[in-house]
Amino acid sequence: MISTSERSPIELHLADGGHVIVAFADPAARDGEIGDAFVAAILQVDGGERDVERAICHEAADLGLHCAVSTSRHPTVLVIADQAN
């Protein structure tokens, strides 16, 4: 299940009970085709929190964006930002 509003983080509640939050630090990391690419990557993942983390961070790198990950607590939080920030 994916829940979001236009400027809110994307919250993923996984079938295995995992929970991942994907936040975007700036419009360059969220808008237009870039945002669509992240949604496509999320929809293709079949696995747990670490699988989602790897897929999102890989997509960010492919798009020239930075992906910061907080795994020290549940849920896993990913923050996507423009490399310039």
DSSP file (Angstrom, degrees, kcal/mol; ACC not computed):
  #  RESIDUE AA STRUCTURE BP1 BP2  ACC     N-H-->O    O-->H-N    N-H-->O    O-->H-N    TCO  KAPPA ALPHA  PHI   PSI    X-CA   Y-CA   Z-CA
    1    1 A M              0   0    0      0, 0.0    12,-1.9     0, 0.0     2,-0.5   0.000 360.0 360.0 360.0 134.7    0.0    0.0    0.0
    2    2 A I  E     -A   12   0A   0     10,-0.2     2,-0.4     2,-0.0    10,-0.2  -0.970 360.0-175.9-117.0 129.4    1.3    3.5   -0.9
    3    3 A S  E     +A   11   0A   0      8,-1.9     8,-2.3    -2,-0.5     2,-0.3  -0.992  20.1 131.0-127.2 136.6   -0.1    6.6    0.8
    4    4 A T        -     0   0    0     -2,-0.4     2,-0.3     6,-0.2     6,-0.1  -0.982  36.1-145.4-166.2 161.6    0.9   10.1   -0.1
    5    5 A S    >   -     0   0    0     -2,-0.3     3,-0.7     4,-0.3    -2,-0.0  -0.769  54.0 -78.1-124.7 179.6   -0.4   13.6   -0.9
    6    6 A E  T 3  S+     0   0    0     -2,-0.3     0, 0.0     1,-0.3     0, 0.0   0.838 126.5  15.3 -51.3 -46.0    1.3   16.0   -3.3
    7    7 A R  T 3  S+     0   0    0      2,-0.1    -1,-0.3    16,-0.0    17,-0.2   0.333 104.6 102.8-113.7   6.2    4.1   17.2   -1.0
    8    8 A S  S <  S-     0   0    0     -3,-0.7     3,-0.0     1,-0.1     0, 0.0  -0.440  80.1 -92.9 -84.1 160.6    4.0   14.6    1.7
    9    9 A P        -     0   0    0      0, 0.0     2,-0.6     0, 0.0    -4,-0.3  -0.292  41.7-109.0 -62.6 158.7    6.5   11.7    2.0
   10   10 A I  E     - B   0  22A   0     12,-3.2    12,-3.1    -6,-0.1     2,-0.5  -0.836  33.0-156.9 -89.7 124.8    5.6    8.4    0.4
   11   11 A E  E     -AB   3  21A   0     -8,-2.3    -8,-1.9    -2,-0.6     2,-0.5  -0.917   4.8-163.6-107.6 126.1    4.7    5.8    3.0
   12   12 A L  E     -AB   2  20A   0      8,-3.4     8,-2.2    -2,-0.5     2,-0.7  -0.936   7.1-168.1-111.2 123.3    5.0    2.2    2.1
   13   13 A H  E     - B   0  19A   0    -12,-1.9     6,-0.2    -2,-0.5     2,-0.1  -0.935  23.3-149.6-108.7 107.6    3.4   -0.5    4.3
   14   14 A L    >   -     0   0    0      4,-2.6     3,-2.0    -2,-0.7    34,-0.1  -0.375  21.1-117.4 -85.0 155.9    4.8   -3.7    3.1
   15   15 A A  T 3  S+     0   0    0      1,-0.3    -1,-0.1    32,-0.2    33,-0.1   0.787 114.4  57.0 -60.2 -29.7    3.1   -7.1    3.1
   16   16 A D  T 3  S-     0   0    0     31,-0.2    -1,-0.3     1,-0.0     3,-0.1   0.357 127.2 -96.5 -85.7   7.4    5.7   -8.5    5.5
   17   17 A G  S <  S+     0   0    0     -3,-2.0    -2,-0.1     1,-0.3    31,-0.0   0.368  80.3 140.4  94.5  -3.9    4.9   -5.8    8.0
   18   18 A G        -     0   0    0     -5,-0.1    -4,-2.6    57,-0.0     2,-0.4  -0.272  36.2-156.7 -69.5 159.3    7.8   -3.6    6.9
   19   19 A H  E     +B   13   0A   0     -6,-0.2    57,-1.6    -3,-0.1     2,-0.4  -0.977  11.4 179.8-143.4 124.0    7.3    0.2    6.8
   20   20 A V  E     -Bc  12  76A   0     -8,-2.2    -8,-3.4    -2,-0.4     2,-0.5  -0.985  11.3-159.3-127.9 135.9    9.4    2.6    4.6
   21   21 A I  E     -Bc  11  77A   0     55,-2.7    57,-3.2    -2,-0.4     2,-0.6  -0.972   4.4-164.8-115.0 126.4    9.0    6.4    4.4
   22   22 A V  E     -Bc  10  78A   0    -12,-3.1   -12,-3.2    -2,-0.5     2,-0.3  -0.947  12.8-176.3-112.7 113.7   10.5    8.1    1.3
   23   23 A A  E     - c   0  79A   0     55,-3.4    57,-3.0    -2,-0.6     2,-0.5  -0.805  18.1-141.7-110.8 151.8   10.8   11.9    1.7
   24   24 A F  E     - c   0  80A   0     -2,-0.3    57,-0.2    55,-0.2     6,-0.1  -0.960   3.2-160.3-117.5 121.6   11.9   14.4   -0.8
   25   25 A A  S    S+     0   0    0     55,-3.2    56,-0.2    -2,-0.5    -1,-0.1   0.717  73.9   7.9 -75.8 -22.2   14.1   17.3    0.4
   26   26 A D  S >  S-     0   0    0     54,-0.5     3,-1.4     1,-0.1     4,-0.3  -0.983  78.3-102.3-155.3 161.6   13.4   19.6   -2.5
   27   27 A P  G >> S+     0   0    0      0, 0.0     4,-2.8     0, 0.0     3,-1.7   0.823 114.6  64.7 -58.5 -33.1   11.2   19.9   -5.7
   28   28 A A  G 34 S+     0   0    0      1,-0.3     6,-0.1     2,-0.2    53,-0.1   0.789 104.2  47.6 -61.9 -26.0   14.0   18.9   -8.0
   29   29 A A  G <4 S+     0   0    0     -3,-1.4    -1,-0.3    51,-0.2    -4,-0.1   0.461 123.6  30.8 -91.0  -2.0   14.0   15.4   -6.3
   30   30 A R  T <4 S+     0   0    0     -3,-1.7    -2,-0.2    -4,-0.3     5,-0.2   0.715  93.7  90.6-124.4 -36.3   10.2   15.0   -6.5
   31   31 A D  S >X S-     0   0    0     -4,-2.8     3,-1.1     3,-0.1     4,-0.7  -0.233  81.5 -18.3 -82.6 157.3    8.6   16.7   -9.5
   32   32 A G  H 3> S-     0   0    0      1,-0.2     4,-1.7     2,-0.2     3,-0.2  -0.186 123.2  -5.7  62.4-138.9    7.8   15.6  -13.0
   33   33 A E  H 3> S+     0   0    0      1,-0.2     4,-2.1     2,-0.2    -1,-0.2   0.779 130.2  61.8 -64.7 -28.6    9.5   12.6  -14.6
   34   34 A I  H <> S+     0   0    0     -3,-1.1     4,-1.7     2,-0.2    -1,-0.2   0.945 105.2  46.5 -64.1 -46.9   11.8   12.1  -11.6
   35   35 A G  H  X S+     0   0    0     -4,-0.7     4,-2.0    -3,-0.2    -2,-0.2   0.898 111.0  52.9 -60.1 -40.7    8.9   11.5   -9.2
   36   36 A D  H  X S+     0   0    0     -4,-1.7     4,-2.4     1,-0.2    -1,-0.2   0.878 105.2  55.2 -61.6 -38.5    7.4    9.1  -11.7
   37   37 A A  H  X S+     0   0    0     -4,-2.1     4,-2.2     1,-0.2    -1,-0.2   0.880 107.5  49.3 -63.8 -38.6   10.6    7.2  -11.8
   38   38 A F  H  X S+     0   0    0     -4,-1.7     4,-2.5     2,-0.2    -1,-0.2   0.912 110.2  49.9 -67.8 -41.3   10.6    6.7   -8.1
   39   39 A V  H  X S+     0   0    0     -4,-2.0     4,-2.4     2,-0.2    -2,-0.2   0.922 111.2  49.7 -62.0 -43.0    7.0    5.5   -8.1
   40   40 A A  H  X S+     0   0    0     -4,-2.4     4,-1.2     1,-0.2    -2,-0.2   0.913 111.0  49.5 -61.1 -42.9    7.8    3.0  -10.9
   41   41 A A  H  X S+     0   0    0     -4,-2.2     4,-0.8     1,-0.2     3,-0.4   0.912 110.8  50.1 -63.2 -42.4   10.8    1.8   -8.9
   42   42 A I  H >< S+     0   0    0     -4,-2.5     3,-0.9     1,-0.2    -2,-0.2   0.914 108.7  52.0 -61.9 -43.3    8.7    1.3   -5.8
   43   43 A L  H 3< S+     0   0    0     -4,-2.4    -1,-0.2     1,-0.2    -2,-0.2   0.740 107.2  53.9 -67.5 -22.5    6.0   -0.6   -7.7
   44   44 A Q  H 3< S+     0   0    0     -4,-1.2     2,-0.3    -3,-0.4    -1,-0.2   0.628  85.0 102.4 -87.1 -13.9    8.6   -3.0   -9.1
   45   45 A V    <<  -     0   0    0     -3,-0.9     2,-0.4    -4,-0.8     7,-0.1  -0.529  45.5-176.3 -76.7 132.9   10.1   -4.0   -5.7
   46   46 A D        +     0   0    0     -2,-0.3     2,-0.3     5,-0.0    -1,-0.0  -0.852  52.7  48.0-126.9  94.4    9.1   -7.3   -4.3
   47   47 A G  S    S-     0   0    0     -2,-0.4   -31,-0.2     2,-0.0   -32,-0.2  -0.978  83.1 -47.7 169.9-160.3   10.6   -7.7   -0.9
   48   48 A G     >  -     0   0    0     -2,-0.3     4,-2.1   -33,-0.1     3,-0.2  -0.064  68.3 -71.4 -94.2-166.8   11.2   -6.2    2.5
   49   49 A E  H  > S+     0   0    0      1,-0.2     4,-2.8     2,-0.2     5,-0.2   0.883 129.2  51.0 -57.0 -44.0   12.5   -2.9    3.8
   50   50 A R  H  > S+     0   0    0      1,-0.2     4,-2.5     2,-0.2    -1,-0.2   0.868 108.8  52.0 -65.2 -35.6   16.1   -3.4    2.7
   51   51 A D  H  > S+     0   0    0     -3,-0.2     4,-2.2     2,-0.2    -1,-0.2   0.916 111.8  46.1 -65.2 -42.7   15.0   -4.4   -0.8
   52   52 A V  H  X S+     0   0    0     -4,-2.1     4,-2.7     2,-0.2     5,-0.3   0.928 111.7  52.5 -64.2 -45.2   12.9   -1.2   -1.1
   53   53 A E  H  X S+     0   0    0     -4,-2.8     4,-2.6     1,-0.2     5,-0.3   0.935 110.9  46.4 -55.5 -49.6   15.9    0.8    0.3
   54   54 A R  H  X S+     0   0    0     -4,-2.5     4,-2.3     1,-0.2    -1,-0.2   0.914 113.5  48.8 -61.3 -43.9   18.3   -0.6   -2.3
   55   55 A A  H  X S+     0   0    0     -4,-2.2     4,-2.2     2,-0.2    -2,-0.2   0.916 114.1  44.9 -64.0 -43.8   15.9    0.0   -5.2
   56   56 A I  H  X S+     0   0    0     -4,-2.7     4,-2.6     2,-0.2    -2,-0.2   0.924 115.1  47.1 -68.3 -44.7   15.1    3.6   -4.2
   57   57 A C  H  X S+     0   0    0     -4,-2.6     4,-2.3    -5,-0.3    -1,-0.2   0.878 112.2  50.8 -65.9 -36.3   18.8    4.5   -3.5
   58   58 A H  H  X S+     0   0    0     -4,-2.3     4,-2.4    -5,-0.3    -1,-0.2   0.925 111.0  48.4 -64.7 -44.1   19.8    2.9   -6.8
   59   59 A E  H  X S+     0   0    0     -4,-2.2     4,-1.6     2,-0.2    -2,-0.2   0.908 110.2  52.3 -62.4 -42.4   17.1    4.9   -8.7
   60   60 A A  H  <>S+     0   0    0     -4,-2.6     5,-3.3     1,-0.2     4,-0.3   0.934 110.0  48.0 -59.1 -46.7   18.3    8.1   -7.0
   61   61 A A  H ><5S+     0   0    0     -4,-2.3     3,-1.4     1,-0.2    -1,-0.2   0.909 109.1  53.3 -61.6 -42.4   21.9    7.4   -8.1
   62   62 A D  H 3<5S+     0   0    0     -4,-2.4    -1,-0.2     1,-0.3    -2,-0.2   0.816 111.2  47.4 -61.3 -30.0   20.7    6.7  -11.6
   63   63 A L  T 3<5S-     0   0    0     -4,-1.6    -1,-0.3    -3,-0.3    -2,-0.2   0.390 120.2-108.4 -92.7   2.6   18.9   10.1  -11.6
   64   64 A G  T < 5S+     0   0    0     -3,-1.4    19,-0.8    -4,-0.3     2,-0.2   0.767  77.7 128.8  76.8  26.0   21.9   12.0  -10.2
   65   65 A L  E   < -D   82   0A   0     -5,-3.3     2,-0.4    -6,-0.2    -1,-0.3  -0.713  58.3-116.4-111.5 163.2   20.3   12.4   -6.8
   66   66 A H  E     -D   81   0A   0     15,-3.2    15,-2.4    -2,-0.2     2,-0.5  -0.792  20.5-159.6 -99.6 140.8   21.4   11.7   -3.3
   67   67 A C  E     -D   80   0A   0     -2,-0.4     2,-0.4    13,-0.2    13,-0.2  -0.962   4.3-168.0-123.5 113.1   19.7    9.2   -1.0
   68   68 A A  E     -D   79   0A   0     11,-2.7    11,-2.6    -2,-0.5     2,-0.4  -0.846  10.4-158.2 -99.3 137.2   20.2    9.4    2.7
   69   69 A V  E     -D   78   0A   0     -2,-0.4     2,-0.6     9,-0.2     9,-0.2  -0.954  14.4-164.9-122.8 132.2   19.0    6.4    4.8
   70   70 A S  E     +D   77   0A   0      7,-2.8     7,-1.8    -2,-0.4     3,-0.2  -0.931  23.4 155.9-112.4 105.4   18.1    6.2    8.4
   71   71 A T        +     0   0    0     -2,-0.6    -1,-0.1     5,-0.2     5,-0.1   0.314  45.5  99.0-109.3   6.5   18.0    2.6    9.5
   72   72 A S  S    S+     0   0    0      3,-0.1     2,-0.3     2,-0.0    -1,-0.1   0.646  92.6  18.9 -72.8 -12.6   18.6    3.0   13.2
   73   73 A R  S    S-     0   0    0      2,-0.2     4,-0.2    -3,-0.2    -3,-0.1  -0.964  97.0 -64.4-149.4 166.2   14.9    2.7   14.0
   74   74 A H  S    S+     0   0    0     -2,-0.3     2,-0.1     2,-0.1   -54,-0.1  -0.827 104.9  44.7 -96.4 133.3   11.7    1.5   12.5
   75   75 A P  S    S-     0   0    0      0, 0.0     2,-0.3     0, 0.0    -2,-0.2   0.527  89.6-124.1 -82.1 165.0   10.4    2.5   10.0
   76   76 A T  E     -c   20   0A   0    -57,-1.6   -55,-2.7    -2,-0.1     2,-0.5  -0.578  27.9-155.0 -69.2 132.3   13.3    2.9    7.6
   77   77 A V  E     -cD  21  70A   0     -7,-1.8    -7,-2.8    -2,-0.3     2,-0.4  -0.959  10.7-171.0-117.8 128.2   13.4    6.5    6.4
   78   78 A L  E     -cD  22  69A   0    -57,-3.2   -55,-3.4    -2,-0.5     2,-0.5  -0.958   4.3-163.3-115.7 134.0   14.9    7.6    3.0
   79   79 A V  E     -cD  23  68A   0    -11,-2.6   -11,-2.7    -2,-0.4     2,-0.4  -0.977   5.8-158.6-120.1 121.5   15.4   11.2    2.1
   80   80 A I  E     +cD  24  67A   0    -57,-3.0   -55,-3.2    -2,-0.5   -54,-0.5  -0.832  20.1 167.7-100.6 131.5   16.0   12.0   -1.6
   81   81 A A  E     - D   0  66A   0    -15,-2.4   -15,-3.2    -2,-0.4     2,-0.1  -0.968  41.5 -94.5-142.3 156.7   17.8   15.3   -2.4
   82   82 A D  E >   - D   0  65A   0     -2,-0.3     3,-1.7   -17,-0.2   -17,-0.2  -0.459  38.8-121.6 -63.6 140.9   19.4   17.1   -5.3
   83   83 A Q  T 3  S+     0   0    0    -19,-0.8    -1,-0.1     1,-0.3   -18,-0.1   0.792 110.6  64.7 -56.9 -29.2   23.2   16.5   -5.3
   84   84 A A  T 3         0   0    0      1,-0.3    -1,-0.3     0, 0.0   -19,-0.0   0.714 360.0 360.0 -70.0 -20.2   23.7   20.3   -5.1
   85   85 A N    <         0   0    0     -3,-1.7    -1,-0.3   -19,-0.0    -2,-0.2   0.442 360.0 360.0 -92.0 360.0   22.0   20.4   -1.6
